[in-house]
């Protein structure tokens, strides 16, 4: 078991970590637990009832947060010709074709948060699976990152669209804002995220889909949320 810092241990003493709080209470509490000297990201973690070993129960999709994540998202786009120009006009940070794929493969270039690809570039982008896959950066039609509508994808991810993807244990982790957000904005983001994630329930899941929901700051402990008001 990892040894916590003195600051973290003191924070744990300041509230009942086993209690389940209303969303409004949880947001106020988690902001009080954000005591680092930078604007901490607030992350939502969800324990789901999926069987991560079954392909048909895998979750990989995107949701849009009404108030964004508070983070400047670096978007890389694999596109050529008119679609490349479209990507640049939409505000993509990096745009290119095979030369950009080579930069990733040969130089280990990974200074981006989202990779989007036009369908015609997947013939060479597909070869980057071993590099981008483990980092959650591989473009996929399921997550809306392999698309002909490059402009919409770039604008959406820049504005606060985030990927929802289960880990090996079937859990989900995603940013829902910053400590500097108002309580109202954080409430809206978390509520919207829970509603959209509930709608992603795979058909084969038995019992409850969302089993536990926790919000936590980057450097602090988590607070359990009462999610009983959300479709499950």
C-alpha positions in Angstrom: 0.0 0.0 0.0 1.4 3.4 -1.0 2.5 5.7 1.8 0.7 9.0 1.7 2.3 12.4 2.3 1.6 14.2 5.6 -0.6 16.7 3.7 -2.7 13.9 2.1 -3.0 12.1 5.4 -4.3 15.3 7.1 -6.8 15.8 4.4 -8.1 12.3 4.9 -8.8 13.2 8.6 -10.9 16.2 7.6 -13.9 14.3 6.3 -15.6 10.8 6.3 -14.1 9.1 3.3 -16.7 6.3 3.6 -19.7 8.6 3.5 -21.7 9.1 0.3 -22.3 12.8 -0.4 -24.8 14.6 -2.5 -23.3 16.0 -5.7 -23.5 19.5 -4.3 -21.8 18.5 -1.0 -19.2 16.5 -2.8 -18.2 19.4 -5.0 -17.8 21.8 -2.1 -15.8 19.2 -0.2 -13.5 18.2 -3.1 -12.6 21.9 -3.7 -11.6 22.1 0.0 -9.5 19.1 -0.5 -7.7 20.8 -3.4 -4.8 22.3 -1.4 -1.9 22.0 -3.9 -0.3 25.2 -5.1 -1.7 24.9 -8.7 -5.1 24.7 -10.2 -5.8 21.1 -9.7 -7.9 19.0 -12.2 -11.0 17.4 -10.7 -11.4 13.9 -11.9 -14.5 11.7 -12.0 -13.9 7.9 -11.5 -16.6 5.4 -12.0 -16.7 1.7 -11.1 -18.9 -0.1 -13.6 -20.5 -3.5 -13.7 -19.1 -4.4 -17.1 -17.0 -7.5 -17.7 -13.8 -6.0 -19.2 -12.9 -9.4 -20.7 -15.9 -9.3 -23.0 -15.4 -7.2 -26.2 -19.1 -6.4 -26.5 -19.0 -4.8 -23.1 -16.0 -2.5 -23.8 -16.8 1.2 -23.4 -15.1 3.6 -25.8 -17.0 6.7 -26.7 -17.0 10.4 -26.1 -19.1 12.8 -24.1 -19.3 16.6 -24.1 -18.9 18.6 -20.9 -21.1 21.8 -20.9 -18.3 23.9 -19.3 -15.3 22.2 -20.8 -12.4 20.7 -18.8 -10.5 23.9 -18.1 -7.5 22.4 -19.9 -6.0 23.6 -23.2 -6.3 20.5 -25.3 -3.6 19.8 -27.9 -5.1 18.2 -31.0 -3.2 16.4 -33.7 -4.8 15.6 -37.0 -3.8 13.1 -39.7 -5.1 14.6 -42.9 -4.0 15.7 -46.4 -5.3 18.0 -49.0 -8.5 20.0 -48.3 -9.1 18.2 -45.0 -5.7 19.2 -43.7 -6.6 22.9 -44.5 -9.9 22.3 -42.7 -8.1 21.0 -39.6 -5.7 24.0 -39.5 -8.6 26.5 -39.8 -10.4 24.7 -37.0 -7.5 25.2 -34.7 -5.6 21.9 -34.7 -2.2 22.1 -33.1 -0.5 19.7 -35.5 -1.6 18.6 -38.9 0.1 16.2 -41.4 0.1 13.0 -43.3 2.7 10.2 -43.5 5.5 12.5 -42.4 3.7 13.2 -39.1 3.1 9.4 -38.6 6.9 8.9 -39.1 7.7 11.6 -36.6 5.7 9.7 -34.0 7.1 6.3 -35.0 10.8 7.3 -35.3 11.1 10.2 -32.9 8.5 9.2 -30.2 6.6 12.5 -30.7 3.7 12.4 -28.4 3.1 16.1 -27.4 -0.7 16.0 -27.9 -3.8 15.0 -26.0 -6.1 13.8 -28.9 -5.3 12.3 -32.3 -7.9 12.6 -35.0 -7.6 11.0 -38.5 -9.5 11.2 -41.7 -10.5 7.7 -42.9 -8.1 7.8 -45.9 -5.1 8.2 -43.6 -5.7 5.0 -41.6 -3.7 3.0 -44.0 -0.5 4.4 -42.4 -2.0 5.6 -39.0 -3.0 2.0 -38.3 0.6 1.1 -38.0 1.0 3.3 -35.0 -1.3 1.1 -32.9 1.5 -0.2 -30.7 2.6 3.3 -29.8 -0.7 5.2 -29.6 -2.9 2.4 -28.3 -1.5 1.9 -24.8 -1.6 5.7 -24.3 -5.3 5.9 -25.3 -4.4 8.1 -28.3 -5.2 5.7 -31.2 -7.9 7.2 -33.5 -11.1 5.2 -33.6 -14.5 5.5 -35.2 -16.1 4.6 -31.9 -14.6 7.6 -30.1 -15.3 10.0 -33.1 -11.6 10.4 -33.8 -11.7 8.7 -37.2 -14.1 10.9 -39.2 -14.7 12.8 -42.4 -16.0 15.8 -40.4 -12.5 17.0 -39.3 -13.6 20.5 -38.5 -16.4 19.4 -36.1 -14.1 16.9 -34.3 -11.4 19.5 -33.8 -13.7 22.1 -32.5 -15.5 19.7 -30.2 -12.4 18.3 -28.6 -11.0 21.8 -28.1 -14.3 22.9 -26.5 -14.5 20.1 -23.9 -15.3 16.8 -25.6 -13.6 14.0 -23.7 -13.1 10.3 -24.4 -14.7 7.8 -22.1 -12.8 4.5 -22.1 -12.7 1.7 -19.6 -9.5 0.5 -18.1 -8.5 -3.2 -17.6 -10.6 -3.4 -14.4 -13.7 -1.9 -16.1 -13.4 1.5 -14.4 -13.7 4.9 -16.1 -11.6 8.0 -15.3 -12.1 11.4 -16.9 -11.5 15.1 -16.1 -14.6 17.1 -15.2 -13.1 20.5 -14.6 -10.6 22.5 -12.4 -10.6 23.6 -8.8 -11.0 27.2 -10.1 -14.4 26.3 -11.6 -17.4 27.6 -9.7 -19.4 25.0 -7.8 -22.2 25.5 -10.3 -20.0 24.7 -13.3 -18.5 21.6 -11.6 -22.0 20.4 -10.6 -23.2 20.8 -14.2 -20.2 18.9 -15.6 -20.3 16.0 -13.2 -24.1 15.7 -13.6 -23.9 15.8 -17.4 -21.0 13.3 -17.4 -23.0 10.8 -15.2 -26.1 11.1 -17.4 -24.1 10.6 -20.7 -22.1 7.7 -19.2 -25.3 6.0 -17.9 -26.6 6.1 -21.5 -23.5 4.2 -22.7 -24.5 1.0 -20.8 -23.6 -2.0 -22.9 -26.6 -4.4 -23.5 -25.0 -7.4 -21.9 -24.3 -5.9 -18.5 -26.2 -7.6 -15.7 -27.2 -5.8 -12.6 -26.2 -2.2 -11.9 -24.0 -0.5 -14.5 -22.7 2.4 -12.5 -21.7 0.9 -9.1 -19.7 3.7 -7.5 -18.8 7.3 -8.5 -16.0 9.3 -6.9 -14.6 12.8 -7.6 -11.1 13.8 -6.5 -8.5 16.5 -7.1 -5.2 15.7 -8.8 -3.3 15.7 -5.5 -6.0 14.8 -3.0 -8.3 12.0 -1.8 -11.6 11.1 -3.4 -15.2 11.8 -2.3 -18.0 9.4 -3.0 -21.1 10.7 -4.8 -24.7 9.7 -4.4 -25.6 8.9 -8.1 -29.0 7.4 -7.3 -30.8 10.1 -9.3 -29.2 9.0 -12.6 -30.5 6.3 -14.9 -28.6 3.1 -14.3 
